[in-house]
Amino acid sequence: MPPRIRSTADDRRTVVVKHALQVFARTGYHATPVSDVAAASGISQGYVIRLFGTKLDLFVAVVDHCFARIVTALSDAADQAAGDEPDAVLAAMSAAYVELIADRDLLMVQVHAQSAADTPQIRDAIRRGFAAVLAVAHDRSHAEPSAIQRFIAYGQLCHLIVTAELDDVDEAWARTLTEGMQHV
């Protein structure tokens, strides 16, 4: 029988964050017990707490992970942009973000984080995340602040369109919000 390979605490944290993202995406921060994350991860609730400290620390790690994925996707998109003009780079970043939020779990964790932003640590994670997104958007596109503001605003509008499934609403108000929007 081959020797059993033991995973490190960092390896386990990575696995738990992956599963926690899926669980928190379904039920949000407040309604998700750590036991659900532990069950999805295939480890004990006590070990999840040992790895992260508290449910709040675990949720913040998930939010940080989501923003890290966003920053990586935006940076990679900037590398692939058709030209180095600010509009071209922001367009490439927008397209990458559209693809990224096709992962509904990533999208829903962001939405749930915003709904729990009255918790200071979650609010701080959101702020850190947006600061990182704006830094990469600015540093890579060299766009004016107003263009970056529109980039973020369109991303938030995409959140609304996707989460509320506005593409399925055949009414003037919904068409006003979805007209010309590229999203999944």
C-alpha positions in Angstrom: 0.0 0.0 0.0 1.5 3.4 -1.0 2.2 5.8 1.8 -0.6 8.3 2.6 0.2 11.9 1.5 -0.9 14.3 4.2 -2.0 17.8 3.1 -0.7 20.9 4.8 -3.0 23.4 6.6 -2.5 25.8 3.7 -3.7 23.1 1.3 -6.7 22.4 3.4 -7.5 26.1 3.7 -7.5 26.3 -0.1 -9.9 23.4 -0.3 -12.1 24.8 2.4 -12.3 28.2 0.7 -13.3 26.6 -2.6 -16.1 24.7 -0.9 -17.1 27.6 1.3 -17.4 29.8 -1.7 -20.0 27.4 -3.1 -21.9 27.1 0.2 -21.9 30.8 1.0 -23.0 31.6 -2.5 -26.2 29.6 -1.9 -27.1 30.8 1.6 -25.0 33.9 2.4 -23.0 34.8 5.4 -25.7 35.0 8.0 -27.6 31.8 7.1 -24.6 29.5 6.5 -23.5 27.4 9.5 -19.8 26.3 9.6 -21.0 22.7 9.7 -22.3 23.1 6.1 -18.9 24.3 4.9 -17.2 21.5 6.8 -19.5 18.9 5.3 -18.9 20.2 1.8 -15.2 20.2 2.5 -15.2 16.7 3.9 -13.6 17.7 7.2 -14.9 18.4 10.7 -16.4 21.6 11.8 -13.7 21.8 14.5 -11.0 21.6 11.9 -12.6 24.4 9.8 -12.6 26.6 13.0 -9.0 25.6 13.7 -8.0 26.6 10.1 -9.8 29.9 10.1 -10.7 30.9 13.7 -14.3 32.0 13.1 -17.1 31.8 10.5 -16.5 35.5 10.0 -12.8 34.9 9.3 -13.7 32.2 6.9 -16.2 34.4 5.0 -13.7 37.2 4.8 -11.2 34.7 3.3 -13.8 33.7 0.7 -14.5 37.4 -0.2 -10.7 38.0 -0.4 -10.4 35.0 -2.7 -13.2 36.3 -5.0 -11.5 39.6 -5.3 -8.1 38.0 -6.0 -9.7 36.0 -8.8 -11.1 39.2 -10.2 -7.8 41.1 -10.0 -6.0 38.2 -11.7 -8.7 38.0 -14.5 -8.5 41.8 -15.1 -4.7 41.7 -15.2 -4.6 38.8 -17.6 -7.2 40.6 -19.8 -5.1 43.7 -19.9 -2.2 41.5 -21.1 -4.4 40.3 -24.0 -6.0 43.7 -24.8 -6.1 44.7 -28.5 -3.9 47.8 -28.0 -2.8 49.8 -25.1 -5.4 52.6 -25.3 -7.4 53.0 -22.1 -10.7 52.2 -23.8 -9.2 49.0 -25.3 -7.8 47.8 -22.1 -11.0 48.5 -20.1 -13.0 46.8 -22.8 -10.8 43.7 -22.5 -11.2 43.8 -18.7 -14.9 44.1 -19.0 -15.1 41.1 -21.3 -13.0 39.1 -18.8 -15.3 40.2 -15.9 -18.3 39.1 -17.9 -16.8 35.7 -18.3 -15.8 35.6 -14.7 -19.3 36.3 -13.3 -20.7 33.4 -15.4 -19.5 31.6 -12.3 -22.6 32.4 -10.4 -21.0 31.4 -7.1 -18.4 34.1 -7.4 -21.1 36.6 -8.3 -23.4 35.6 -5.4 -20.6 35.7 -2.8 -20.0 39.3 -3.9 -23.7 40.1 -3.6 -23.9 38.4 -0.2 -20.9 40.3 1.0 -22.5 43.6 0.1 -25.6 42.5 2.0 -23.5 41.8 5.1 -21.4 45.0 4.8 -22.7 46.2 8.1 -20.2 43.8 9.6 -16.9 45.8 9.8 -14.6 43.0 8.8 -16.8 42.2 5.7 -17.0 45.9 4.8 -13.2 46.1 5.1 -12.8 43.1 2.8 -15.1 44.7 0.2 -13.1 47.9 0.4 -9.8 46.1 0.1 -11.2 44.2 -2.9 -12.5 47.2 -4.7 -9.3 49.1 -4.0 -7.3 46.3 -5.6 -9.7 46.2 -8.6 -9.4 49.9 -9.1 -5.6 49.8 -8.7 -5.3 47.2 -11.5 -7.8 49.0 -13.7 -6.0 52.2 -13.3 -2.4 50.9 -13.4 -3.1 48.7 -16.5 -5.4 51.0 -18.5 -4.1 54.4 -17.5 -7.8 55.5 -17.9 -9.2 58.6 -16.4 -11.0 58.2 -13.0 -14.3 58.8 -14.6 -13.8 56.0 -17.1 -12.8 53.6 -14.3 -15.9 54.7 -12.4 -18.0 53.8 -15.4 -16.2 50.5 -15.7 -17.1 49.6 -12.0 -20.7 50.9 -12.5 -21.3 48.7 -15.5 -19.9 45.8 -13.5 -22.4 46.4 -10.8 -25.2 46.8 -13.3 -24.1 43.4 -14.7 -24.6 42.0 -11.2 -28.1 43.3 -11.1 -29.0 42.0 -14.6 -27.6 38.6 -13.9 -28.9 38.1 -10.3 -32.4 39.4 -11.1 -32.4 37.6 -14.5 -33.5 40.8 -16.2 -32.8 39.4 -19.6 -36.0 37.3 -19.1 -38.2 40.4 -18.4 -39.8 41.7 -21.5 -40.8 45.1 -20.2 -39.5 48.6 -21.0 -37.9 49.2 -17.7 -35.9 46.0 -17.9 -34.9 46.7 -21.5 -33.6 50.1 -20.4 -31.3 48.4 -18.0 -30.1 45.6 -20.3 -29.9 47.5 -23.6 -26.4 47.2 -25.0 -25.0 45.4 -21.9 -22.7 42.5 -22.5 -23.1 39.9 -19.8 -23.7 36.2 -19.4 
